[in-house]
Amino acid sequence: MIKAILFDVDGVLLDSFNANLQFYQNLLMKGGYTPPTEKDFLPLMHFPLVKVVKTLTHASDKETERIYLLAKEFGEELYPHNLLKTPEYAYKIIKELHNLYKLGVVTSRIKDGIYTVPQLKKMQKYFQIAVGFEDTTKHKPHADPLIFAANSLEVKSYEVIYVGDAESDVLAARAAGMKVILFAKENFANADAYTDSFKNLPEIIANL
C-alpha cells in the first residue's frame, strides 16, 4: 500500500531550465568565471550545485567551496525567479494528493533555497518533509536522499513513490526500493509509469 509520494523539484514541481541556466551564468560571473552557455549547462541540469560548478570551472575543491558559499550568500539575488514556471494542474493535484498521502520533496537544490522560491512557498503547507543537498553526503542517483525522506516520514521504502524527470531519479528510486513515476513525455528510463501532466498523477499512483 502506497503511503507517501516524494517529488523532485526541477523538471517536476518547477519548469526551471531557463531560470537555472541564468542562475549559473550569474553565479559564475560573480565568482570570476566565464558564464556557461545553454549547451554547456544542458548535460548538467540535474546535478547538484557543487558538481555543476566543479564541472564547468574545473576548479579545486577549495575554489569550488568558495563558489558554493557565494551561492548560499547571494542565491536570492542571483536567481531569476521570474523565469520559473509551475506545470499546469500542479497546485490542484498536490492539494488533492495531500489528503490521501504523506508528501515530501527530495531535491539536489540547497535546502535553504527550496521554499524561498515563491511557487514552492505556496505549496509548502502540503509537504511534510523537504530534503535538500545538505541533508545527505551522497546524492542522486544514490538512494540516500530518498531513504532519508522515507525515514523522516516514518514509512517503508516500498510504501513510497518518487516522481522525478531524469534517469538519475529512476536509479535513485530503484536503489531505495521505491516505485518511480517519470515526469516526461516518454519513458526513457524504464520507470514504473510516466506522464507529462500532473492531471494524470492521481490515477497513475492509485494503480501502482
PyMOL commands that set and color helices and strands:
alter all, ss='L'
color gray80, all
select helices_A, chain A and resi 17-30+38-44+49-57+61-78+81-83+90-98+111-113+118-121+124-126+133-135+144-153+157-159+167-176+198-207
alter helices_A, ss='H'
color red, helices_A
select strands_A, chain A and resi 4-7+102-106+129-131+160-164+179-183+193-195
alter strands_A, ss='S'
color yellow, strands_A
deselect
rebuild
show_as cartoon
